[in-house]
Amino acid sequence: LHAAAKSGTQHIAKLLLDQGADINLVNEEGITLLHIAVENAQYALTEFLLRRGADITIKDKNGKTPLDLAKSPRHERIRELFQKRPP
């Protein structure tokens, strides 16, 4: 799943999630799929993961959430996805 997020391969992520993979799985750095999608500016994948209910509050080992990463100036479009997300 993490490799799919790094490459922005949404259809692979969807297939794995449909087969029961954990959308909030963290790696050894505490990083989730959503962290990776945001950090790599994968707009479509970020939108997909948010729609699938990815947890935006999980902190990596540096204490950063996906929303924290989206606050970077280069992630304006992705930040808008977080703002549009229903509470």
C-alpha positions as a Markdown table, in Angstrom:
| # | Residue | x | y | z |
|---|---|---|---|---|
| 1 | Leu | 0.0 | 0.0 | 0.0 |
| 2 | His | 2.7 | 2.5 | 0.8 |
| 3 | Ala | 4.4 | 1.8 | -2.5 |
| 4 | Ala | 1.1 | 2.5 | -4.3 |
| 5 | Ala | 0.8 | 5.8 | -2.4 |
| 6 | Lys | 4.3 | 6.8 | -3.3 |
| 7 | Ser | 3.7 | 6.2 | -7.0 |
| 8 | Gly | 0.2 | 7.6 | -6.9 |
| 9 | Thr | -1.3 | 4.3 | -8.2 |
| 10 | Gln | -4.8 | 4.8 | -7.0 |
| 11 | His | -6.2 | 1.7 | -8.7 |
| 12 | Ile | -3.7 | -0.5 | -6.8 |
| 13 | Ala | -4.5 | 1.2 | -3.5 |
| 14 | Lys | -8.3 | 0.7 | -4.2 |
| 15 | Leu | -7.8 | -2.9 | -5.0 |
| 16 | Leu | -5.8 | -3.5 | -1.8 |
| 17 | Leu | -8.3 | -1.6 | 0.3 |
| 18 | Asp | -11.2 | -3.4 | -1.2 |
| 19 | Gln | -9.4 | -6.7 | -0.2 |
| 20 | Gly | -9.3 | -5.5 | 3.4 |
| 21 | Ala | -6.0 | -3.7 | 3.7 |
| 22 | Asp | -5.9 | -1.1 | 6.6 |
| 23 | Ile | -6.2 | 2.4 | 5.2 |
| 24 | Asn | -4.5 | 3.7 | 8.3 |
| 25 | Leu | -1.6 | 1.3 | 8.3 |
| 26 | Val | 1.6 | 3.0 | 9.6 |
| 27 | Asn | 5.2 | 2.1 | 8.6 |
| 28 | Glu | 8.2 | 2.2 | 10.9 |
| 29 | Glu | 8.3 | 6.0 | 10.7 |
| 30 | Gly | 4.6 | 6.3 | 11.7 |
| 31 | Ile | 3.7 | 7.3 | 8.2 |
| 32 | Thr | 0.3 | 6.5 | 6.7 |
| 33 | Leu | -0.8 | 6.3 | 3.1 |
| 34 | Leu | -2.3 | 9.7 | 3.5 |
| 35 | His | 1.0 | 11.2 | 4.7 |
| 36 | Ile | 2.7 | 9.8 | 1.6 |
| 37 | Ala | 0.0 | 11.0 | -0.8 |
| 38 | Val | 0.1 | 14.5 | 0.6 |
| 39 | Glu | 3.9 | 14.7 | 0.8 |
| 40 | Asn | 4.1 | 13.5 | -2.9 |
| 41 | Ala | 1.4 | 15.9 | -4.0 |
| 42 | Gln | -0.8 | 13.1 | -5.2 |
| 43 | Tyr | -4.1 | 15.1 | -5.4 |
| 44 | Ala | -6.3 | 12.3 | -6.8 |
| 45 | Leu | -5.0 | 9.7 | -4.3 |
| 46 | Thr | -5.3 | 12.1 | -1.4 |
| 47 | Glu | -9.0 | 12.8 | -2.4 |
| 48 | Phe | -9.6 | 9.1 | -2.7 |
| 49 | Leu | -8.1 | 8.3 | 0.7 |
| 50 | Leu | -10.1 | 11.1 | 2.3 |
| 51 | Arg | -13.3 | 9.7 | 0.8 |
| 52 | Arg | -12.4 | 6.3 | 2.0 |
| 53 | Gly | -12.1 | 7.6 | 5.6 |
| 54 | Ala | -8.4 | 7.9 | 6.1 |
| 55 | Asp | -7.6 | 9.3 | 9.5 |
| 56 | Ile | -6.1 | 12.8 | 9.3 |
| 57 | Thr | -5.1 | 12.9 | 12.9 |
| 58 | Ile | -2.4 | 10.2 | 12.9 |
| 59 | Lys | 1.0 | 11.7 | 13.7 |
| 60 | Asp | 4.2 | 10.4 | 12.3 |
| 61 | Lys | 7.4 | 10.1 | 14.4 |
| 62 | Asn | 8.1 | 13.8 | 13.8 |
| 63 | Gly | 4.6 | 14.7 | 15.3 |
| 64 | Lys | 3.2 | 15.7 | 11.9 |
| 65 | Thr | -0.3 | 14.8 | 10.7 |
| 66 | Pro | -1.2 | 14.7 | 7.0 |
| 67 | Leu | -3.0 | 18.1 | 7.5 |
| 68 | Asp | 0.3 | 19.5 | 8.9 |
| 69 | Leu | 2.0 | 18.4 | 5.7 |
| 70 | Ala | -0.8 | 19.9 | 3.6 |
| 71 | Lys | 0.0 | 23.3 | 5.1 |
| 72 | Ser | 3.1 | 23.6 | 2.9 |
| 73 | Pro | 2.7 | 26.3 | 0.3 |
| 74 | Arg | 3.3 | 23.8 | -2.5 |
| 75 | His | 0.2 | 21.8 | -1.4 |
| 76 | Glu | -2.5 | 24.4 | -1.7 |
| 77 | Arg | -4.8 | 22.3 | -3.8 |
| 78 | Ile | -4.4 | 19.4 | -1.4 |
| 79 | Arg | -5.0 | 21.7 | 1.6 |
| 80 | Glu | -8.3 | 22.7 | -0.1 |
| 81 | Leu | -9.4 | 19.0 | 0.0 |
| 82 | Phe | -9.0 | 18.9 | 3.8 |
| 83 | Gln | -11.0 | 22.1 | 4.1 |
| 84 | Lys | -13.8 | 20.7 | 1.9 |
| 85 | Arg | -13.9 | 17.4 | 3.9 |
| 86 | Pro | -17.1 | 16.9 | 5.9 |
| 87 | Pro | -16.5 | 17.1 | 9.7 |
